[in-house]
Amino acid sequence: MRIARFTTGDDPVYGLVDGSGRKVAEITGDPLYQRIELTGTVHELDDVRLLAPVIPRSKVIGIGRNYADHAKEMGGETSETPLMFLVPNTAVVGPGDPVVLPPQTQEVSYEGELAVVIGRVCKDVEPEDALAVVFGYTVANDVTARDLQRTDGQWARAKGFDTFCPLGPWIETDLDPAEQHITTRLDGEVVQDGPTSDMVHGTAALISFASKAFTLLPGDVILTGTPAGVGLVESGQRVEVEVDGIGVLSNPFVRH
């Protein structure tokens, strides 16, 4: 099931996207908290504006260096335990929204990732039970100011600028997170291409590890890491991140 959050010019609503990806049927309320019920209104997807499928009420949890080839290209190594960082929910934007390059940085890069959306309150979840707390999966671009990442020593600013966490195009509730492929394109050219099976720490392990540090709440998002091939992006360019089984997240980059 594909669950989108969208607007026709009024308040945001949720809907179910059909298999063709051409229509979206409105549903009542917020599916994270209410049973899904159709309203009877159906829109052409081209006639609505897709929004970030979830705005975390609590937190976005990022995972660093979770693909060995990416860790190597960044001059580091993978760790025995997941490397976690937090991203403010004000960094979240949706498909098509511009990523604004701030004046404090001159080295901004893309990071295509699979993102996990938590579906219920949980704490101290064991790996074998972790996937049961998942609401669904979406696509993320974990945008990073590389120069600030190096100089700050910790990653809150480098990862947390407004617009630095695009999510979308929707949430897929029926997905095997270990058997998908991530492809990132910069102005149409493939720059990242790797399977989620290459994760050092799998999705269930990441959920379990995070839940033993923080209580996870409905709508929390876990970014699962990026494969090799990260690079810089300039104003005027567009980044598309595609995850098999979900769809394509596309965002332009601008500098004001």
N, C-alpha and C positions, 0 to 999 in steps of 0.2 A: 504494500500500500504506500502510495506517495502522498505525503501531506505537505501542502504549500501554505504559505502565509502571503496574502496579497491585498491589493487595494484597487478599487475602480475609481478612486478619487475621494472616497469617503473613509471612514474608520477601517483599519485593517481587519480582515476576516481570514478564516482558514478554509481550505477546500481540499478535495481529493482530485489528484491529477490522473486522467485516464491513461491507459496503456500506450496510446499513440503520442502522448505528450502534447495534445492539441486542445484539450478541454479541461476545465476545472469546475467541479461541482461544490458549491458552498456547503459548509457544515456549521452547526450551531456551536458557539462557545469555543473554548480552548481545549483541544484534544488531549493535552497533558493532564487535564483535571476533570474532564467531562466525557461521557460516552459520546461516540461519534454518531451524529444524526444528520442526515441530509436535509437541507431546507427546500430543495426542489429547484433552486436557481443554478443554472449552468452558464459558464462564460467560455468564450474562446480564449485560450491562453494568450494569444496575441493582443487581446483587448484589455488585459489587466497588467498591472505592474507588480512583479514578484518582489517580495521583501525578504529580509533574512528570515528563514523559517522558524527561528527561535531567537529571542533576546534573553540570555540567561539572567534570571533574577538574582543569582548569587555569584557565579564565577565561570570563567573559562580556564581550564587547566591545560597548559602546554607541556609537551614532552620533547626534550631535546636529544639529539644524537641517537635516535632509535633505529636507524639504518646504518649498517657498518660502513657502506661506501660513502654515505654522507658525512659520517664522523671523520672518515679518512680525508675527504676533500676539505674539511674545515680544520685539518691539522690536529685532530684529537682522536680519542678512542671512545668506544662504547663503554658503558659502565655496567657493573654487576646489578645495580638497581636503577630503575628509571630516574632520569634527571627531570625534575618537575619545575615549572614556573607558572605564575599566575598572570592572566591578562584581564584588564578591566572590561566590563561588559559595554562600556562606552566605545570600545574599539570595534564593535560588531557593526557591519553593514551588510547589505544584501546584494544579490546578483545585479550587475549593471551599474551599481553605485560607484562613483569615483573613489579611488584611494588617493588621499591627498598627501603629497610629499612635503613634510614640514621643513622649515628653514634650518632647523638644527642639524640636519643630516644631509650628506652628499652621497651616501652609499646605501641605497635601499634595495633589498632583494625579495624575490618571491619564494614561497615554499608551499608547494601543493601537498595537501594532506587529506586523509580520511578523518572525519570528526564523528565522535560518539555523542549522542544526546541521551542523557540520563532520564529515566521515566518515573522513578519513585525515590523517596527518601531512603537512604541506606548508609550504613556505617560498618566498618570491619567486615566487608564482604570477602569471602574466600574465592579464589579463582574459578573453582568449579561451579560457583553460583553467580558469577559476575554478569554473564550475558543476560540473565533473567531480569536485571534492573535496567536494561537498555530499552529506551523508547524507540530509537531508530538511529539512522546514520545520515550524515550529510557531507558535503564537500567544503573544504576550508583552504584559504590561502593565508598562511602564517607569515604575514609581511614583517620584515625585520630591517631595522637600521643597523647595518653591520658595523659602521664606525662607532656608533654609540654602544653597541654590544661589546666591542673591544675595550673602549675607554671606561665604561661604567663598571664593568666587572660583574654586575648582576643585570638581569635582562628586562626589568619592569618597563623602563622607558623605551628601550629599543624595540620591544614587542607590543607596547601598549598605547601608542599614539592613536588618537581618534582615526577611525576608518581602517586600521591595520589588521582587522580580523574579518574579512569577507566570509560569509557563510551562504550556502545555497546549492542548487536552486530550490530544493525542497528536502524533506526528510523521507528516507526510504525505511520502512519498518521491517521489511523482509529481506535480509541480506546476510551473507556469510562474510564477516569482516576479514577473514584470513585468505579469501580466494578472489580478491579483486585486484585491479590494476590501476595505478595512478599515472596519468599523463598530463604534463604541463606544457603549454604552448605560449611562447612569447611572440606576439605579432604573427601568429600562425605557424611558427617554427617550433618543433618539438625540442624541449630543453630538459625535461625530466620524463623518465619512463621506467617504472619499476613496480613490482608486485608487492602487495601488502604482506605476502608470506615471507618477505625479507625482513620484516620487523624483528629487532632483537628481543623485545618484550611484546608479546601479543596483546590483543585488545583486552582479553579477560584479565591478564596479569596487570595491565595498566589500571583498569577499573579497581581491582582489588587493592593495588598499592596506593592509589589515590584515596580510596575510602578508608584506609587505615591511618591517613593523615587528616582528612577533612570529612565531615558529614557531606554526602552528595545529595543534592536536592533536585527535584524535577526541573528539567530545563538546563541544568549544568551541562557544559560541553567539555569534552576531553579531545584535544588535538593529539593525534597518535604519532606524529613525527613525519619527516619528509625524506624521500629517497634522494640519491645523488643527483647533481645537475643544477643546484641552486646558482643563481647569478643575479646581476644587477638589472634593475628596470629603471627607465627614464620617463620623464613627463612626456605624454603623448603616446606611450605604448600601451598595449592591452595584454593582460595575462588571462589565459583560460586554463582552468584546472578541471580535468575530467576523471571521475572515478567510475569504473565499470559497475553497472548495476544501479547507479544513482543518476548521474547526468553531468552537465557541464556548468561550472561556475565561471563567469566572465566579468572582468572589471577593468575599466580604463584607469590609468595612473595620470595624475595631474599635479602641477605645482602652482600654488597660488602665491 
